[in-house]
């Protein structure tokens, strides 16, 4: 294997540009905006092989501060995995996975990732195990409405600054399985949830949600101190609402009843190492997916 290995090269503009172009080609994802706005930091660390000056295979290891069963810990998510077509079947990603996990294993408590079906055998061979996630479904009780939820526009600097400030000051959305990573939340706001971000000044919080017919999906609630959902809901309520699903563990929301159901879509969730919630229903917070 006569290829150059490089890692932690985000301060090198040429190598970073190669990595950005690589992700565009392999995954159709352009990190230029996230990078330009200053949200890419060293917690998102590439591990790559180069053939001469050309990036041919890569993955990223995203270090995250999580709360699991009330305990703060450092964990790692693997993402951005791929190989240029003509270099496949040489074991490059397998070798990169080993190197990344060896680098991280001394101070990260477990590894997780999300994968498409095609990669399941690869991760099984690498020692990962596939697990099922469950979303939380709650039947809504009719309530009055309160004005005050403002839809945010990421094209406005003051709104983007507000989102980032809330992200930096947040507490984990869950004490059972929560995350603190402001940069990754901004990634979701910039690329996938930009139409679903609302600010409630009364509680100084963000709620990221969408409504389809009479059903709400809440992707995240970002707050320094979490109110109950009964307190939050009137700010976003509609008379037609019947149910709400939470894409995170709702232990802080004061719900008196809810159902746990397998996710409709399969995230291809895989784990490596000791994961304390593995034998119970759980869901990783939606906005922790890299």
Phi and psi in degrees as a GROMACS rama.xvg file:
@    title "Ramachandran Plot"
@    xaxis  label "Phi"
@    yaxis  label "Psi"
@TYPE xy
-98.1214  57.4171  UNK-2
-121.621  149.49  UNK-3
-83.0283  131.796  UNK-4
-97.2974  132.047  UNK-5
-137.072  146.776  UNK-6
-147.454  160.429  UNK-7
53.7297  54.1904  UNK-8
-115.347  26.6552  UNK-9
-69.4527  -13.8203  UNK-10
-85.082  -3.84577  UNK-11
-99.775  106.241  UNK-12
-57.2309  -38.3617  UNK-13
-68.2268  -43.6898  UNK-14
-68.9648  -39.4256  UNK-15
-62.6702  -40.7134  UNK-16
-62.2567  -38.8686  UNK-17
-62.1309  -42.9778  UNK-18
-64.0568  -42.9922  UNK-19
-60.8319  -45.4044  UNK-20
-64.7215  -36.1468  UNK-21
-60.5757  -45.8175  UNK-22
-65.571  -34.6996  UNK-23
-62.4081  -46.6695  UNK-24
-67.6253  -41.5384  UNK-25
-84.9416  -42.8116  UNK-26
-118.2  -4.01239  UNK-27
67.9156  26.1984  UNK-28
-120.419  124.047  UNK-29
-106.115  111.441  UNK-30
-86.2569  7.87873  UNK-31
-58.3972  -43.5012  UNK-32
-65.1559  -47.4586  UNK-33
-56.7903  -41.8918  UNK-34
-69.3336  -47.5983  UNK-35
-60.9129  -33.4317  UNK-36
-83.5476  -1.44521  UNK-37
89.4774  19.6166  UNK-38
-98.6629  -3.3212  UNK-39
-90.6447  116.412  UNK-40
-125.324  -173.505  UNK-41
-72.19  -7.32572  UNK-42
-68.0871  -20.3712  UNK-43
-103.281  96.7666  UNK-44
-113.21  119.333  UNK-45
-80.9018  147.043  UNK-46
-126.523  117.336  UNK-47
-140.731  152.23  UNK-48
-108.584  140.406  UNK-49
-121.953  138.026  UNK-50
-101.465  101.687  UNK-51
65.5705  -120.108  UNK-52
-100.105  8.27969  UNK-53
-106.441  124.955  UNK-54
-71.8273  125.915  UNK-55
-118.649  -21.2755  UNK-56
-156.312  143.425  UNK-57
-161.088  158.752  UNK-58
-148.711  165.478  UNK-59
-122.771  143.176  UNK-60
-112.611  118.717  UNK-61
-103.21  110.481  UNK-62
-78.9818  133.015  UNK-63
-135.484  142.52  UNK-64
-90.1114  117.77  UNK-65
-121.557  159.652  UNK-66
-114.443  122.185  UNK-67
-127.936  117.939  UNK-68
51.9062  42.0947  UNK-69
81.174  -3.08154  UNK-70
-104.083  132.616  UNK-71
-80.5986  135.999  UNK-72
-151.354  163.37  UNK-73
-105.795  128.486  UNK-74
-130.72  171.593  UNK-75
-133.515  134.719  UNK-76
-111.147  134.453  UNK-77
-96.5375  133.49  UNK-78
-154.222  177.622  UNK-79
62.2608  32.013  UNK-80
-82.5336  136.002  UNK-81
-179.285  163.616  UNK-82
-139.858  138.329  UNK-83
-59.879  139.655  UNK-84
-47.0204  -51.8963  UNK-85
-73.0973  -6.23895  UNK-86
-105.801  6.79039  UNK-87
-72.4177  164.185  UNK-88
64.4181  30.7106  UNK-89
-115.541  4.28875  UNK-90
77.1414  19.747  UNK-91
-67.8995  -46.603  UNK-92
-68.0042  -33.4765  UNK-93
-61.9353  -43.7449  UNK-94
-67.1033  -39.4921  UNK-95
-65.1774  -39.643  UNK-96
-60.7499  -45.0614  UNK-97
-60.8014  -44.8118  UNK-98
-66.0664  -42.3454  UNK-99
-64.2272  -43.8929  UNK-100
-70.7663  -35.1357  UNK-101
-63.7891  -41.7518  UNK-102
-60.9832  -36.5041  UNK-103
-94.5405  -17.2455  UNK-104
-66.6541  -22.5026  UNK-105
-72.016  -26.682  UNK-106
-134.423  15.196  UNK-107
-115.54  135.678  UNK-108
-84.207  -29.0245  UNK-109
-159.487  168.083  UNK-110
-118.855  147.705  UNK-111
-145.858  162.599  UNK-112
-161.603  166.19  UNK-113
-124.558  132.777  UNK-114
-138.499  153.144  UNK-115
-83.6346  166.548  UNK-116
-57.5134  -37.5096  UNK-117
-59.6171  -30.2594  UNK-118
-92.4061  -2.80494  UNK-119
-54.2549  -48.1673  UNK-120
-60.5356  -37.2071  UNK-121
-61.1619  -46.7416  UNK-122
-71.834  -31.6269  UNK-123
-62.9117  -43.9513  UNK-124
-63.1946  -29.3744  UNK-125
-84.0857  1.70054  UNK-126
97.4677  2.65305  UNK-127
-81.9416  155.396  UNK-128
-122.303  139.915  UNK-129
-83.4095  139.212  UNK-130
-133.794  158.965  UNK-131
-100.834  140.196  UNK-132
-104.948  155.523  UNK-133
-126.802  132.751  UNK-134
-90.323  162.539  UNK-135
-106.639  125.649  UNK-136
-114.921  128.743  UNK-137
-127.013  132.567  UNK-138
-82.2401  128.485  UNK-139
-85.1158  144.895  UNK-140
-100.511  131.622  UNK-141
-53.7546  141.048  UNK-142
-147.823  162.053  UNK-143
-72.5401  168.569  UNK-144
-112.447  152.318  UNK-145
-127.503  128.382  UNK-146
-71.1137  150.731  UNK-147
139.594  -6.85506  UNK-148
-86.2733  119.375  UNK-149
-107.31  125.39  UNK-150
-74.403  131.23  UNK-151
-95.8453  152.403  UNK-152
-120.989  112.031  UNK-153
-68.2489  -11.6876  UNK-154
-74.9345  -15.7783  UNK-155
-92.0654  126.283  UNK-156
-61.8268  -39.5577  UNK-157
-64.8755  -35.1504  UNK-158
-70.7991  -40.6391  UNK-159
-65.3211  -39.4398  UNK-160
-63.0799  -38.4154  UNK-161
-64.0564  -44.9203  UNK-162
-59.5  -45.884  UNK-163
-66.9644  -39.345  UNK-164
-62.2754  -44.4999  UNK-165
-62.657  -38.8902  UNK-166
-64.3507  -39.0263  UNK-167
-70.305  -31.4281  UNK-168
-95.8133  -1.10272  UNK-169
-67.849  155.625  UNK-170
-97.3252  158.925  UNK-171
-55.8026  141.403  UNK-172
-64.3635  -20.5929  UNK-173
-143.986  144.125  UNK-174
-85.1721  -15.5885  UNK-175
-81.5463  -42.6689  UNK-176
-157.288  90.7835  UNK-177
-128.67  166.582  UNK-178
-138.948  146.952  UNK-179
-122.35  104.691  UNK-180
-154.593  93.051  UNK-181
-62.123  -38.012  UNK-182
-64.6085  -38.7207  UNK-183
-71.2956  -36.799  UNK-184
-60.0719  -41.4689  UNK-185
-65.1955  -33.8554  UNK-186
-56.9425  -47.4653  UNK-187
-64.7354  -39.9073  UNK-188
-66.4353  -35.9429  UNK-189
-76.6803  -33.1615  UNK-190
-109.785  -34.9994  UNK-191
-127.103  -29.0888  UNK-192
-116.775  21.519  UNK-193
-62.6139  -22.5028  UNK-194
-91.8517  4.57426  UNK-195
-129.722  26.1948  UNK-196
-106.209  122.305  UNK-197
-128.491  146.341  UNK-198
-116.401  130.704  UNK-199
-112.789  103.867  UNK-200
-63.7004  -33.8948  UNK-201
-57.0449  -31.2464  UNK-202
-115.128  4.44378  UNK-203
48.3237  55.5406  UNK-204
-136.478  157.917  UNK-205
-104.63  140.241  UNK-206
-127.582  125.595  UNK-207
-106.011  110.517  UNK-208
-151.09  160.061  UNK-209
-133.102  156.111  UNK-210
-120.539  127.602  UNK-211
-126.829  115.195  UNK-212
55.775  -116.126  UNK-213
-109.644  25.7566  UNK-214
-126.597  134.13  UNK-215
-105.537  141.198  UNK-216
-119.034  119.461  UNK-217
-102.835  115.306  UNK-218
-84.6229  -32.974  UNK-219
-166.917  153.241  UNK-220
-128.979  124.213  UNK-221
-115.038  108.662  UNK-222
-148.889  148.039  UNK-223
-72.8397  -30.7389  UNK-224
-140.246  120.361  UNK-225
-81.6056  119.084  UNK-226
-74.8094  172.295  UNK-227
-75.1046  159.888  UNK-228
-66.808  -29.3873  UNK-229
-60.1663  -34.7329  UNK-230
-76.5508  -35.2868  UNK-231
-77.8285  -41.5515  UNK-232
-56.8046  -40.58  UNK-233
-55.8418  -24.0752  UNK-234
-74.2802  -18.4045  UNK-235
-124.812  8.18637  UNK-236
-71.6035  150.535  UNK-237
-133.243  143.271  UNK-238
-58.653  -23.402  UNK-239
-84.8035  -8.40534  UNK-240
-63.2604  134.772  UNK-241
-116.539  -44.0374  UNK-242
-138.557  159.107  UNK-243
-136.761  136.536  UNK-244
-113.347  142.596  UNK-245
-109.463  131.855  UNK-246
-97.6154  41.2278  UNK-247
-164.702  166.584  UNK-248
-71.7837  129.3  UNK-249
-97.5112  27.1433  UNK-250
-62.7682  -21.5524  UNK-251
-91.4999  -2.02533  UNK-252
-94.0249  -1.65782  UNK-253
68.0925  28.7595  UNK-254
-73.8299  136.16  UNK-255
-88.4234  -14.5964  UNK-256
-160.534  147.969  UNK-257
-168.905  163.797  UNK-258
-109.702  149.512  UNK-259
-109.204  122.868  UNK-260
-130.291  145.086  UNK-261
-57.2355  142.562  UNK-262
-56.3401  139.127  UNK-263
-63.2139  -41.1598  UNK-264
-99.0592  148.189  UNK-265
-94.1729  114.542  UNK-266
-77.1994  -6.03201  UNK-267
61.6837  45.3549  UNK-268
-73.0511  129.61  UNK-269
-129.622  148.84  UNK-270
-128.848  152.576  UNK-271
-141.607  126.848  UNK-272
100.432  -174.907  UNK-273
-82.0979  112.037  UNK-274
-113.807  111.39  UNK-275
-62.4169  -22.2161  UNK-276
-98.4325  10.0811  UNK-277
-63.6113  -28.9914  UNK-278
-95.7157  19.8659  UNK-279
-141.243  167.592  UNK-280
-69.2682  134.962  UNK-281
-154.311  166.191  UNK-282
-146.113  133.246  UNK-283
-69.7194  141.285  UNK-284
-54.0523  134.435  UNK-285
-54.958  -40.4024  UNK-286
-83.1593  11.3989  UNK-287
-96.9988  -3.33285  UNK-288
-74.7414  120.565  UNK-289
